Structures are given as C-alpha cells and as structure tokens.
Amino acid sequence: MTVAAVMTTLAVVGLAACGSGSPNSSPATIPPATSPPSPHALATVTKAVASTLADTSAVDITFSRSPSSGAASATPRDASGSVDFRSPSGTIRIDLPGASGGTERMVFLTDTVFIKPPASTPPLQAGRPWIFANFADIAQYKINFPPYIVQTESINPAFTVYELAWGSARAAPAGRTTFLGQAADSYLVTVNLDQALAHATGAAGVGFAQALASEISGVSGATNGAPATITIEAWVSGTGQLVGARVTPPNAGIGTLTLALSRFGSTVQADKPPRAEVVDLAEIIPGAEQEALNGGDTDGA
C-alpha cells in the first residue's frame, strides 16, 4: 500500500462531509446578536452545556457550504447517530450524495475512531473494510495527519460540545427562535480555543487537544499573539438543555455544520467492529509507528 493510495482513501473518509450539504440545508449564516454579551447569557449556555455533558442524546448533523435563507431547524438530515457525552463515545452514519456515494459509518471512542467508508470506496486491505486511528499516538507517525484529525473530530458531535465547555468566554443573546419544533433561545458564543486547549483534559483530552491545536493554527491572527477565537451559535431550550449548535471549524475543510440534539437519555451502542475487519493506519503507512496494532490492545478491537 503506497502513501498516495492511503491518502486518497483518507481524503474520501475525512472530507466525506464536504459535499454532503443539501440545497435545502439550514442556513450557514450566524445571525447578529440582539443584545451585548452578558454574564447571564454565558451562565445560561454554560449550565446547558454542563447538563449535556452529563447525558446521552440522539444527534442529527447538517453540513452546508454557503449561506441560504430559511428557518433555523437542522433539516434535512445529512448525518445521524447517537452520542454518550460522558465517555465520550458515539456512532454516526453519513449519507453521501451522488452515484459514487453511499453511507459512511463512524464509531467514536476515547481518542480513537473506527471508520467504514461507503462500499464504493475500495478497502485499504481486502476483507478489512474498517479503518482505525488512535489519535493519542498519531502525532508520532512520520506523516502529516493534523488535518485528518481535525476533519474527523469536527464530525464528532462531542467535540463541539466540549469546545463550548472548555473555551466559552462570552455569550450574547441572538433572539428567540424555533429549533427542532420547539421554542429555543439562540446565543452567539465566543469560544477561546487557547483556553479550550489549556483545559483539554480527561477522557477526551488527547484527541480533542490535537484537533484544537489544528484549529488554532487555522485562525487568522492567532500566530501574531491575538487570541484564537471562533463563534459557535448555541440553542438552549426552555428547559435549559443545549439542543443545538452551529460552527464552522477552522482548518477542517468541512464547511459549516449544525448539530441537533434530541431524545436525551437515549441508549448509545458504540460497538467496536470485529478485529479481523479492522486495518490500523499505523500498520499500513510506510515509515509509521506500528505499535498501535502490534502492541496489543490500543486499537480496542
């Protein structure tokens, strides 16, 4: 397996979401704030995010590349799945458009991801349709993977919610709207990525930290000493739950994504594929470290 062949497959996997936005997708434009940032708004968002991090939910994801008019509801559904934010772990199914499209499956576990490209994409090894990456070790590989990490982790719904938990610095009300058929308050949240990176600890710390570092490098002005910040639109329901978020992850190349969270308390089955069906990136990339697979259990399969 050549490096070119590997990278071609990873381009299909990591960038699969780029073209999946429907012409009827929800707008990518973030609305203007209706009031200045306030401690109360920040406290409301912070409390809602903390509640989500202690729960599970179903999730729908809409990808979009250009602004359009319409309501703020996250439909149509370009991807769907379920997430346990406590682990974090989850499963996502991405519907890819076109004749060569299909369904891509992703299983997120702590600092790791299993990806099964659509049947139209040839497997990296015969009989092994799943690709495994250990983001805790991937920085040791002798090939440049940061873009792949941030592309993949940005599709992980838990990543956006943890960004809000770790890096929310200011929040401004952006009006009352309808989201997922229910009344919700919209907030524009300024997320300090440097602050988020400094707080990237716990089960999700290693993989999310590498994605955050890649985002920081993609923020204009961040290398000149200015804070690396992004704006995330967050929707909070009348019961105080975080029910949605919209973000354009810098350096990820996947456009704007909108998360819609529902059915809180749902059962999440983030099952690892059979080991015999998994190919480890570290095993097939020339010159890469091969400890992840040969060392035993780090692939979790």
C-alpha positions as CSV (number, residue, x, y, z in Angstrom):
1,M,0.0,0.0,0.0
2,T,1.5,3.3,-1.1
3,V,1.3,6.6,0.8
4,A,-0.6,8.0,-2.2
5,A,-3.2,5.2,-2.0
6,V,-3.6,5.7,1.7
7,M,-4.0,9.5,1.4
8,T,-6.6,9.1,-1.4
9,T,-8.7,6.9,0.8
10,L,-8.3,9.2,3.8
11,A,-9.4,12.1,1.6
12,V,-12.6,10.3,0.9
13,V,-13.1,9.4,4.6
14,G,-12.0,12.7,6.2
15,L,-13.6,15.0,3.7
16,A,-16.7,13.0,3.0
17,A,-18.9,15.6,4.7
18,C,-17.7,18.4,2.5
19,G,-20.1,17.9,-0.4
20,S,-23.0,16.4,1.6
21,G,-24.9,19.6,2.2
22,S,-28.3,19.6,0.6
23,P,-29.6,22.7,-1.4
24,N,-32.3,22.9,1.3
25,S,-29.9,22.8,4.2
26,S,-30.3,25.1,7.1
27,P,-28.5,28.4,6.7
28,A,-24.8,28.7,7.5
29,T,-25.1,32.4,8.3
30,I,-24.8,33.2,12.0
31,P,-27.4,35.8,13.0
32,P,-26.5,39.1,14.6
33,A,-26.7,39.4,18.4
34,T,-29.8,41.1,19.8
35,S,-28.1,42.2,22.9
36,P,-24.4,42.7,24.1
37,P,-22.6,39.8,25.7
38,S,-23.6,39.3,29.4
39,P,-22.6,37.2,32.4
40,H,-26.2,35.9,32.4
41,A,-26.1,34.7,28.8
42,L,-22.8,33.0,29.4
43,A,-24.1,31.3,32.6
44,T,-27.1,30.1,30.7
45,V,-25.0,28.5,28.0
46,T,-22.5,27.1,30.5
47,K,-25.2,25.4,32.5
48,A,-26.9,23.9,29.4
49,V,-23.6,22.6,28.1
50,A,-22.8,21.0,31.5
51,S,-26.2,19.3,31.5
52,T,-25.5,17.8,28.1
53,L,-22.0,16.6,29.1
54,A,-23.7,14.5,31.8
55,D,-26.1,12.9,29.4
56,T,-26.6,11.0,26.1
57,S,-28.7,12.0,23.1
58,A,-29.6,11.3,19.5
59,V,-27.9,13.7,17.1
60,D,-28.6,14.9,13.5
61,I,-25.9,16.8,11.6
62,T,-26.5,19.1,8.6
63,F,-23.5,20.2,6.5
64,S,-23.6,23.3,4.4
65,R,-21.1,25.3,2.5
66,S,-22.9,28.5,1.6
67,P,-25.5,30.7,3.2
68,S,-29.1,30.2,2.3
69,S,-32.4,31.5,3.5
70,G,-34.8,29.6,5.7
71,A,-35.6,28.6,9.2
72,A,-33.1,27.6,11.8
73,S,-34.2,23.9,12.0
74,A,-31.5,21.4,11.3
75,T,-33.1,19.6,8.4
76,P,-32.7,17.8,6.1
77,R,-30.6,15.2,7.9
78,D,-27.3,14.6,6.3
79,A,-25.9,12.5,9.1
80,S,-27.4,10.9,12.2
81,G,-26.4,8.9,15.2
82,S,-26.2,8.9,19.0
83,V,-23.7,10.2,21.4
84,D,-22.7,9.5,25.0
85,F,-21.1,12.8,26.0
86,R,-19.8,11.3,29.3
87,S,-17.3,8.9,27.7
88,P,-17.3,10.4,25.1
89,S,-18.4,7.9,22.5
90,G,-20.9,7.6,19.8
91,T,-21.8,6.4,16.3
92,I,-22.5,8.4,13.2
93,R,-23.9,7.5,9.8
94,I,-23.2,9.9,7.0
95,D,-25.2,9.8,3.8
96,L,-23.0,10.8,0.9
97,P,-24.5,12.2,-2.4
98,G,-24.0,11.1,-6.0
99,A,-23.7,7.9,-7.9
100,S,-20.4,7.1,-6.0
101,G,-21.9,8.0,-2.7
102,G,-23.4,5.7,-0.1
103,T,-23.3,5.5,3.7
104,E,-20.2,6.0,5.7
105,R,-20.2,4.8,9.3
106,M,-18.1,6.2,12.1
107,V,-17.6,4.9,15.7
108,F,-16.0,7.3,18.1
109,L,-14.4,6.1,21.3
110,T,-12.0,7.8,23.7
111,D,-9.2,9.3,21.5
112,T,-9.9,6.7,18.8
113,V,-12.2,6.4,15.8
114,F,-13.3,3.5,13.5
115,I,-14.4,4.5,10.1
116,K,-16.1,2.3,7.4
117,P,-16.2,4.1,4.1
118,P,-19.1,3.5,1.7
119,A,-19.0,0.4,-0.4
120,S,-18.0,2.5,-3.4
121,T,-14.6,3.1,-1.8
122,P,-12.2,0.1,-2.1
123,P,-10.9,-1.0,1.4
124,L,-7.2,-0.4,2.2
125,Q,-6.8,-4.1,2.7
126,A,-9.0,-6.9,1.3
127,G,-11.6,-8.2,3.7
128,R,-10.9,-5.4,6.2
129,P,-13.4,-2.6,5.5
130,W,-12.9,-0.6,8.7
131,I,-10.1,1.9,9.3
132,F,-8.8,2.5,12.8
133,A,-6.9,5.6,14.0
134,N,-5.6,6.1,17.5
135,F,-5.4,9.9,17.9
136,A,-3.4,9.5,21.1
137,D,-0.5,8.1,19.1
138,I,-1.0,9.7,15.7
139,A,1.4,12.6,16.4
140,Q,4.2,10.0,16.4
141,Y,3.5,9.0,12.8
142,K,6.1,10.1,10.2
143,I,3.4,11.7,8.0
144,N,1.3,14.9,8.4
145,F,-2.0,13.9,9.9
146,P,-3.3,17.0,11.8
147,P,-5.8,18.0,9.0
148,Y,-7.2,14.5,9.1
149,I,-7.5,14.7,12.9
150,V,-9.4,18.0,12.9
151,Q,-11.6,16.9,10.0
152,T,-12.6,13.7,11.7
153,E,-13.0,15.1,15.2
154,S,-15.1,18.0,13.9
155,I,-17.7,15.5,12.8
156,N,-17.7,14.0,16.3
157,P,-20.6,15.8,17.9
158,A,-18.9,15.6,21.3
159,F,-16.0,17.8,20.1
160,T,-18.2,20.9,19.6
161,V,-19.9,20.5,23.0
162,Y,-16.5,20.0,24.7
163,E,-15.2,23.2,22.9
164,L,-18.1,25.0,24.5
165,A,-17.4,23.5,27.9
166,W,-13.7,24.3,27.8
167,G,-13.5,27.5,26.0
168,S,-16.7,29.6,26.2
169,A,-15.5,33.1,27.1
170,R,-18.5,35.3,26.2
171,A,-22.1,34.8,25.1
172,A,-24.6,37.2,23.6
173,P,-28.4,36.6,23.1
174,A,-29.4,36.3,19.4
175,G,-33.1,36.0,19.8
176,R,-35.9,33.6,20.3
177,T,-36.5,31.0,17.6
178,T,-37.9,27.6,16.8
179,F,-35.4,24.7,16.8
180,L,-36.5,21.1,16.3
181,G,-40.1,22.2,16.6
182,Q,-39.7,23.8,20.0
183,A,-39.1,27.3,21.2
184,A,-35.4,27.9,22.0
185,D,-33.1,30.8,22.7
186,S,-30.2,31.4,20.4
187,Y,-26.8,32.6,21.7
188,L,-23.6,33.6,20.0
189,V,-20.8,32.1,22.0
190,T,-17.2,33.3,21.6
191,V,-15.0,30.3,22.2
192,N,-11.4,30.9,23.1
193,L,-9.5,28.0,21.5
194,D,-6.4,28.6,23.5
195,Q,-8.4,28.4,26.7
196,A,-10.1,25.3,25.5
197,L,-6.8,23.7,24.7
198,A,-5.5,24.5,28.2
199,H,-8.5,22.8,29.7
200,A,-8.4,19.7,27.4
201,T,-8.1,17.0,30.0
202,G,-9.9,13.9,31.0
203,A,-11.1,11.1,28.7
204,A,-11.4,13.3,25.6
205,G,-8.2,15.3,26.3
206,V,-5.6,13.9,24.0
207,G,-7.5,13.6,20.7
208,F,-9.5,16.8,21.2
209,A,-6.4,18.7,22.1
210,Q,-4.8,17.8,18.8
211,A,-7.9,18.9,16.9
212,L,-7.9,22.2,18.9
213,A,-4.3,22.8,18.1
214,S,-5.0,22.4,14.4
215,E,-8.0,24.8,14.7
216,I,-5.8,27.4,16.4
217,S,-3.3,27.2,13.5
218,G,-6.1,28.0,11.1
219,V,-7.4,31.1,12.9
220,S,-6.3,34.3,11.3
221,G,-4.1,36.4,13.5
222,A,-3.6,33.7,16.1
223,T,0.1,33.4,15.3
224,N,0.6,37.1,16.0
225,G,-0.3,36.8,19.6
226,A,-4.0,37.5,19.2
227,P,-6.4,35.1,20.9
228,A,-7.6,32.3,18.7
229,T,-11.4,32.5,18.9
230,I,-14.4,31.2,17.0
231,T,-18.1,31.8,17.2
232,I,-20.5,29.0,17.9
233,E,-24.2,29.6,17.7
234,A,-25.9,27.6,20.5
235,W,-29.6,26.9,21.0
236,V,-30.9,26.4,24.5
237,S,-34.4,25.1,25.1
238,G,-36.9,26.4,27.6
239,T,-36.0,23.6,29.9
240,G,-32.3,24.7,29.9
241,Q,-31.0,22.0,27.6
242,L,-28.5,22.5,24.8
243,V,-30.5,21.3,21.8
244,G,-28.2,22.5,19.0
245,A,-25.0,24.2,17.9
246,R,-23.7,25.6,14.6
247,V,-20.0,26.1,13.9
248,T,-17.5,26.4,11.0
249,P,-14.5,24.5,12.3
250,P,-11.3,26.3,11.2
251,N,-8.7,24.3,9.3
252,A,-11.2,21.3,8.9
253,G,-12.4,22.0,5.4
254,I,-15.9,20.6,6.1
255,G,-17.8,23.9,5.8
256,T,-20.4,24.7,8.4
257,L,-22.1,22.0,10.5
258,T,-25.3,22.2,12.5
259,L,-25.8,19.8,15.4
260,A,-29.4,19.0,16.5
261,L,-29.6,17.1,19.8
262,S,-32.8,15.2,20.8
263,R,-34.1,12.2,22.8
264,F,-31.8,12.8,25.8
265,G,-31.2,9.7,27.8
266,S,-31.1,7.5,24.7
267,T,-29.2,4.3,24.8
268,V,-25.9,4.6,22.9
269,Q,-24.3,1.5,21.4
270,A,-20.8,2.4,20.2
271,D,-19.7,-1.1,19.3
272,K,-16.2,-1.8,18.0
273,P,-16.1,-3.7,14.7
274,P,-14.6,-7.2,14.8
275,R,-10.8,-7.0,15.0
276,A,-10.4,-9.2,11.9
277,E,-12.3,-6.5,9.8
278,V,-10.1,-3.6,11.0
279,V,-7.0,-2.1,9.4
280,D,-4.8,0.1,11.6
281,L,-3.3,3.2,9.9
282,A,-0.1,2.6,11.8
283,E,0.1,-0.8,10.2
284,I,-0.1,0.3,6.6
285,I,1.6,3.7,6.3
286,P,5.2,3.3,5.2
287,G,7.6,4.5,7.9
288,A,4.9,4.9,10.5
289,E,4.9,3.6,14.1
290,Q,3.3,0.2,14.2
291,E,2.9,-0.2,18.0
292,A,-0.8,0.6,18.0
293,L,-1.7,-2.7,16.4
294,N,1.3,-4.9,17.2
295,G,1.4,-3.7,20.8
296,G,-1.9,-5.4,21.6
297,D,-4.9,-3.6,22.8
298,T,-4.6,0.1,21.8
299,D,-6.9,-0.3,18.8
300,G,-9.6,-1.7,21.1
301,A,-10.8,-4.2,18.5
